[in-house]
Amino acid sequence: MQNNQDSFINSFLRLESAGGVLLFVSAVLAILVANSFLDPYYQLLLTTPVEVRIGALEIAKPLLLWVNDGLMAVFFFLVGLELKRELLEGELKNKKNIILPGVGAVGGMLVPALIYLYFNADNPVAAKGWAIPAATDIAFALGVLTLLGSRVPISIKIFLTSLAIFDDIGAILIIAFFYTSNISFEALCVVALCIPILFAMNRYNVISKSPYVLIGIIMWIATLKSGVHATLAGVVLAMFIPMRSKQKPEYSPLKTMEHDLHNVVAFFVLPVFAFTNAGINIQNVSLDQIMHGVPIGIALGLFFGKQVGIFGLCWLAIKLKITSLPKNMNWLSLYGTSALCGIGFTMSLFIGSLAFEETGVNVLFDERLGIILGSLLSGILGYLVLRVCFNSNKPVMDTTPSTD
């Protein structure tokens, strides 16, 4: 059983790392296009109106929002599946394994948000972006780790992945409670009706994918119309996918859907999101624009806030003997991993689009500039620290008791 679990973890990490490389290529391509003669066509693509109408039901959005509201719902559905599997069978099933990444995630969300608010508290519009530097991009972070080769202990990758899962939970809660508007009671009633249907399907062990997909689409449309962000429908749907089939104990509907969606999300959904959201024209960027409250708050929040928050709270928890360092990790590798978590890219861009899309003030340039700067600096620092750590002649071990 342990060998199967290790095989699953290794396959997951290889896929996430490969997806991180493609994500990086997509982001660079978007920046190159946005700074070339192709920029007018790029903007035209993003603003292309796409409309779906069935009778009185109408969904009309520019292509960019179809990506952010539609494709990203698939991403959040996969996040929900991964979270449920981890809680039932994975690393998060053991309470000892969740304390350190859980504590780190709290610090990694709180400190960056406080740094951002320090620079933007006097601007009510800019202050709405407080959650932007609180996110970690697991695909990008694992992609950087692959540059270090096989020297990286699996415990570091598991710690990073677990921390990112807690980050995703935090992002889901932030979106649900802070980035909703114009609530429609009628649409929420439709969402509420979908939940007991999904519960009954799970209870009676319906293992066919089609009914879940159908109810999921209905719930996504209703959530979209309700004012609550539509991507949350993906997380709710994932919680009702059966882990096991009563008729075929060896068959897992959840793991099958997770496996089927991994390639779609890693090699299509996230690269498309990166390409449509990372395009920023930097040809005429001035120092004043870089030093503006929004980009400086995001960049410093990601770069300093993440490493200080994660490493600081983890250090405190270990010194208070609440938890201990995982096997094959030392203080330097923990610090390097904490710095690497400052790569916020995908989730930061997503939360930024929610924070500023309804303000009526165009600060998307400032937001994207800060995310790119903070993520780039964090990736470089994390890589250099971990490279020094793994190039040391001494093995990466710690004398504190293992949580295993």
N, C-alpha and C positions, 0 to 999 in steps of 0.2 A: 504493500500500500504506500509505503514511504517512497519507494522508487518511482511509482506512478506519479506521486505528488511532485517529486523533484523533476521528473521529466516534463510535467505540465508547467512548472515554474520556469524551467529553462526555455521551453518552447515559447511561453508568453514573453519572456524577456527578449528573446531573439526577434520576435515579431515587433514588439514595441520599439526596439532599437532601430530596426530597419525602417519602421514608420517614422521615427524621429529624423532619420536622414532625408527621407522624402519630404517631410514637413519643412525641413531647413531649405531644401532645394526649391520648394513651392514658394516659400516666403521670399527668398532671394530673387526668384523669377518675377514675383509681383513687384518688388522694389525696382528691379531693372526696367520692367515695362512701364511703371508709373513715372520713371525718369527718362523716358525715351519719346520718340515721335508717336509711339503707340498709345500714349496716355489718354488721348480723347476717346479712342476705341475701348480702352479699358474701363473708363468711366461710363461710356455708353452701355457696355455689357452689364455693369453693376446696377445701372438704373433701368434696365429693360423691364417694362411691366409684364408680369405674368399673372394671368387671371384664371381661376377655376370657378365655374358656376354650375350648380345643380339646382334648378328651380329657383327658390328664393334664397338659397344658400350661396353666398359669394365669398371667395377669398381672393383678394387682389393685392399684390405686393410687388415691389421691385425684386429683381432676381437676388440681390444681396440679402434681403430679408427672408426669402425662401430658403436660402442656404443657412442663415442664422437661426431661423425658427423651425425649419423642416429637417434639413440634414443633421443639425446639431441635436435634434430630438433622438435620432438614431444613436448618436454618440452617447447621450445621457442614458439611453436604454441599455447600452452595453456597459456603461459605468454601474448601473443598477444591478445588472446580472453579475458583474465581477464582485460587487460589494456583497450580494447575497451569498455567492459561492464562498467567498473568503470568510464570512461569518459562520457559515454552516460547516465547511470542511477545510478551509485554508488557514493561513497564518493568523487570522484574527479570531479564530475559534478558541485559541489558547489565550487566556486573559493576560498571561505574563508577556506575551508577544505584542500586545496592543498598547501597553502603558507608555513605553518610550516614544514610538512614533506618534501616539495620541498627544502626549505632552508637547512633543516637538511641533506638531501641527498647530496646536493652540498658540504657541509662541510665534510660529511662522505666519499666522494670520493677524494676530493682535499687534505686534510691533510694527510691521509694514503699514498697517492701517493708521496707527498713531503717528508715524513719520509723515505719511501723506497729509493727514489732517493738520499737522503742525505747519505745513506750507500753504494750506488751502482753507483753513478754518474760517477766514474772514471773507471768503467768496462762496456764497450759498450754492451757486451752480457748480463750481469746481469741486466743492465738498462732496457732491453726490458720487464722486469717483473713488471714495475712500476704500472700497473693496478691491479695486483693480490690482494693487500689488500684493494682495493676500493669496494669490493663486500660484500653483506649481504645475508646470507642464511635464508630465511624466514621460511622454514620448521623447521630447527634446532632451530631458535630463539623462534618460537611459541611452539615448543616442550618443551623448558626450562620453558616457561611461564605456561604450564599446571602443572608443578611440584608445582606451588604456589596455585593451586586450583581455586575456584570460587571467591576468593578475588580480583582477577585482574579485574579492570574496563574495560568494553568493549572499552572505548575511547583509552586506552593504546594499545590494540590489533589492533584497527583500525589505530592508528598513526604508529605503527610498520609495519603493512601491507602496508599502503600507502607509507611510506618511502622506503620499499623494492621494491615497484613497480617503484618508481623513480630510485632506484638503478639499477633495471633491464633495464630501458630505457637507463641509462648511460652505462651499460655493452654492450647493443646492439649497441650503437653508437661507443663505443670504439672498439668493434670487427670489425665493418664495416669500420672504418677509419684507424685503426692502426694495425690490424692483418689480412691483406690481402696481397697476393703475387702472382706473375706470372699470371697477369690478362689476360684472354682469351676473346678477343673481340667477337668471334663467339658465345661462350657460353653465354656471357652477352646479346647478341641479342636475344637468345632464352628466357632468363629471361624477357627481355623487351617485347617480344611478348606475354608472359603469362599474364602480368599485364592488358592490355586492355581487354583480354578475361575474366579475373576475374571481371574486372569493369563492363563489359556488363552483366555478370551473376548476379552480385549484383543489377545492375540497373533494370534488368527485373525480379528481385526477384525470382531467381532460388533457391528453398529451399531444393532440394535433395542434400545429402552429397556427393554422388558418383562423380559428375562432379568436385566439388571442390577438392576432394581427388586426382582425376586423374591429374588435372592441377597442383596441389601441388606437386605431385611426379615428374612430368616433370620439374617443376621449381626447385625442390630440386636437381635433377641430374644436371641440367644446372648450378645452383649456385655452386655445388660441383666442376664441371669442370672449372668454370670461374676463380677460385682463391679467390673469396669472400667466407667467411665461410658459409657452407651449412645451418647451423642452422638459419641464417637470413631469409631463404626462409619461414620458419615456421611463423615468425613474419609478413612478407608481406602477406602471405596467410590469416592469421587471420583477417587482416584489411578489407577483402572483404567478410567475412561471414556475411550474413544479420542478423540484430538484431531482425527484426520482419518479419512475413509473411503477405503479403497483403491479401491473401486468408483466412488465419486463424490468426486473430490479437492476439489470446491468445497463439500462438505457436511462440517460438523463436529458430531459427536454431542455433544461437550463444550460447545461454544458454544450449541448448540440447547437443551440442558438448562439451561445457565446462564441463557439468555434467558428460558426458560419459568418458571424458578423465581424470578427476580428480583422479579417482581410479587407472587408468593405470599408470599415472605419479607418484602419491604418493607412490604406493605400488609395482611398477615394474621398471619404467624408472629410477627414482632417486636412489633407492636402488642398482640397477645393476650398475649405474654410480659410486656410492660410493664404491661398492665392487671392481670394476675394476680399480679405480683410487687412492684409499686410502691406498693400500698395500705398506707399507714402512718397511724395515728391520732396526730395531733400536737396534739390539743386540750389535753392536760394535760402537755406536755413541760416538764420543769424544767431548770434550768441544770446540775444534777448529772448528768442523763441526757446532755446534750450534751457535758459535759466528761469523760464516762466514756472509758476507754481505747480501746474499740472504735470508737465514732463519731469521736472526735478523731483517732485514728490513721489511719482511712480518709480523713477529710476533709483532714487535713494532707498525707497521702500523695498524694492526688489533686491537691490545689491547689499545694503547694510541691514535692512529690517529682517530679511529672511535669515541671514547667517547669525545675527545677534539673537533673534527670537528663538530660532530652533536650537542652536548650540547652547544658548544661555539657559533656557528652561530644561533642556536635557541634562546639562551639567548640574543644575540645581537638583533635579529629581534623582540623579545618580548619587550626588553627595549626601542627600537626605535619606539614601538607601530605599527609596520608593521603588526603584528599578535598577538595572545594571546594563552595562554595555553588552551588545550581542557578541557572540563568539567571532573571533578574527577581526574585531574592530578596536581601534584605539582612539585617543582624543583627536589626533591629527586627521584620521580618516573621517571621524564624525564631523569635524569642522569643514573639511572639504565637501562632504555630502551636503551639509547645511548650506554652504555657499552655492552649490549646484542647484538647490531648490529655488534659488532666485530667478531661475528661468521660468517666467510666468506665461510666456507667449500665448498659447491657444486660449486658456481660460481667462487670462487677463484681457485679451482682445474682446472676448465674448462679453465679459462683465462690463467692459468699457462701452461697448455698443448699447448695452441696456442702461447704463448710468446716464449717458448723454444723448440718447436718441430722441427724447421728448423734452429736452430743455429749451430747444429753439436756438441754442448757441452752438456754433460749430467749433468743438474742441477735439474732434477726432484726430486731427493732425498732432496736437499736443499729446494726446493719450498714446497714440501709436509710437511717436518719437520716444516717449519715456519708456514704454514697454520694450522697444528694440534695444535702447541703450542699456537699461537695467538687466535685461536677459543676456545680452552679449557680454557685458562685464562679469556677470555672475557665472556664466558658462566658462569664460576664460579663467577666472580665479579658481573655480571648483576643479577644473581640469588640471591646472598647474599644481594646486595643493595635493590632489590625489596622486598625481604623477610623482611628485617628490616622495610622498608616503610609500608608494608601491615600488619605487626605485631604490628605496633604502635596503641595505643588506640585511637589516633585521626583519624578521617575520612580523606581519601585522597582527599582533596578538595583544591581549590586555590581561592584566592580572586580576581584574574584578570578576566575580562569579558570573557565569553565563546565565542568560534567561532561559536557555534550552532545557 
